[in-house]
Amino acid sequence: MFNPDLKLNPKIFEKDVEQKPTRDGYGEGLVKAGEQNENVVVMCADLTESTRSEAFAKKFPERFFEIGVAEQNLATIAAGLGISGKIPFISSYAAFSPGRNWEQIRTTIAYNDSNVKIAGAHAGVSVGPDGATHQAIEDIATMRVMANMKVFVPCDAIEARKATMAAAKIWGPTYLRFAREKSPIMTTEKTHFAPGQAEIFWESKKPDVLIIGCGPILFNALLTARQLEAEGIGSIVLNCHTIKPLDEKKIVELAKKCRAVVTVEEHQIAGGLGGAVAECLAKHYPAPMEFVGMQDVYGESGKPEELIAKYGMAPIDIEKAAKKVLKRKK
């Protein structure tokens, strides 16, 4: 059943559930952050409309800078602003930022602990027709390994807005990951969100398996939990919107309760959410694990839902992973 304390969207499983891309939440969050703090500035690499930076540019034109197709310059200019009292948000497709400018982010932003917020849009294979070159499926891994870097992967547009506003208020380099396609709104304005605090979205009375997810793919984890419940298998679904710093305390607590874990992410299973959880449990509570995500392959061009199914991230795949890990548990 849903966690009643979180005040989640009661229409989540209905056909007419509202859907919005998480990148929309980023655009809304930028405007809100700009209204709250005049030091917030936004920069883009010739993708103002696609990254949803457009609303900020229209409202605060004196605080918006179009850098052009020059992602390395985007990062280094932001680094200077970030150590000069400004709060720069840099926006591009995740395949290009942090994909193309990783070294500049590492050396000029993270190494100097510059107060820059990096927004990677169009992440994951759900980018669809744009194909493998534009489908960032390694970005969580490459960003979380950087010292000083925080990593947020919001599950829906509302949480994306909250994460963007939170990033403006906390010090230091921060990576925010967003998707292109519309996805179900799982949370509400009243749903609790705090950086570094994972939230239980679903908990059965007698949970057998812990399913940890991040980003819009978390909706598939919830669909799986409902199906497992109908089959007499209890579960907990944990929204791990902050990959770094990871909520190790809650993950260990719930792993001890279930003694079997499945991670779900629209990303390579190596180094992303699954890798972070595995590192945590290896230190504190080794438990059987299964990993749902991209299995050491690249994506391709296609419809988002077709690609999610082809690469094993649909509800049926999460269900198979849950049943597989339960056999290992026994």
DAPECOR-V670814 format. One record per backbone hydrogen bond with DSSP energy under -1.0 kcal/mol. NH is the residue of the N-H (numbers start at 1). CO is the residue of the C=O. If there is no record, write none. Layout:
# DAPECOR-V670814
NH_CO / NH_CO
This chain:
# DAPECOR-V670814
3_201 / 6_3 / 9_186 / 12_9 / 14_11 / 17_14 / 20_183 / 23_179 / 24_21 / 26_22 / 27_23 / 28_24 / 29_25 / 30_26 / 31_27 / 32_28 / 33_29 / 34_30 / 35_31 / 36_32 / 37_33 / 40_37 / 41_87 / 42_63 / 43_89 / 44_65 / 45_91 / 51_47 / 52_49 / 53_48 / 54_48 / 57_53 / 58_54 / 59_55 / 60_56 / 63_60 / 64_61 / 65_42 / 67_44 / 70_68 / 74_70 / 75_71 / 76_72 / 77_73 / 78_74 / 79_75 / 80_76 / 81_77 / 82_78 / 83_79 / 84_81 / 86_81 / 87_39 / 89_41 / 90_117 / 91_43 / 92_119 / 94_121 / 96_93 / 97_93 / 99_94 / 100_96 / 105_101 / 106_102 / 107_103 / 108_104 / 110_105 / 111_106 / 113_110 / 114_109 / 115_82 / 116_114 / 117_88 / 118_174 / 119_90 / 120_176 / 121_92 / 123_178 / 124_136 / 127_124 / 128_125 / 131_128 / 134_131 / 135_132 / 136_134 / 142_138 / 143_139 / 144_140 / 145_141 / 146_143 / 149_146 / 150_173 / 151_244 / 152_175 / 153_241 / 160_156 / 161_157 / 162_158 / 163_159 / 164_160 / 165_161 / 166_162 / 167_163 / 168_164 / 169_166 / 170_166 / 174_116 / 175_150 / 176_118 / 177_152 / 178_120 / 183_20 / 185_18 / 191_188 / 197_194 / 199_239 / 201_237 / 202_237 / 203_1 / 204_235 / 208_234 / 209_234 / 210_260 / 211_236 / 212_262 / 213_238 / 214_264 / 215_153 / 218_215 / 219_216 / 222_218 / 223_219 / 224_220 / 225_221 / 226_222 / 227_223 / 228_224 / 229_225 / 230_226 / 231_227 / 232_229 / 233_228 / 236_209 / 237_202 / 238_211 / 239_199 / 240_213 / 241_239 / 243_151 / 244_151 / 248_246 / 251_247 / 252_248 / 253_249 / 254_250 / 255_251 / 256_252 / 257_253 / 258_254 / 259_255 / 261_288 / 262_210 / 263_290 / 264_212 / 265_292 / 267_265 / 268_137 / 269_294 / 276_272 / 277_273 / 278_274 / 279_275 / 280_276 / 281_277 / 282_278 / 283_279 / 284_280 / 285_281 / 290_261 / 292_263 / 294_267 / 296_294 / 307_303 / 308_304 / 309_305 / 310_306 / 311_307 / 312_309 / 313_308 / 318_314 / 319_315 / 320_316 / 321_317 / 322_318 / 323_319 / 324_320 / 325_321 / 326_322 / 327_323 / 328_324 / 329_325 / 330_326
